[in-house]
Amino acid sequence: MKNTRNILIIIGIAFMVLGVFRGEVSTVFIKSINICLECIGIG
């Protein structure tokens, strides 16, 4: 079980690093800001 958890953590970190290198950080921030503004009712 512990080995499986470590493998999943490593895969998760690898996908996060891949997303950063692909430039998806700004896309995620823009989408999160839009969702936030819609929930509050400003946008």
N, C-alpha and C positions, 0 to 999 in steps of 0.2 A: 504494500500500500504506500509506503513512504517513497519508494522508487517511482511509482506512478505519479505521485504528487509533484515530485521534483521535475520529472519530465514535462508535465503540464505547465509548471511555472516557467521552465526554460522556453517552451514553445510560445507561451504568452508574451514573454519578454521579447522573443525574436520577432513576433508579429508587431509589437509596439515599435520596435526599432525600424522595421521595414516601413511602417506607416510614416514615421518621422522622415525617413530618407525619401519617401515618395511625395512629401510635401502635403500630407493630409491633415496636418495639425491645424492649419488655418481654416480648412473646410469644416472641421469638427467645431472649432470655436465659433465660426459664423453661424452654423446650425444651432448650436447651444444658445447663443445670444438671441436668435430669432425665436426659439421655443420659449425662452425666459420672458421675452417681451410679450409674446402672445398670451402666456399664462397670466401675467400681471394685467394685461389689457391695454398696454401702451401702443403696441404695434398694430 
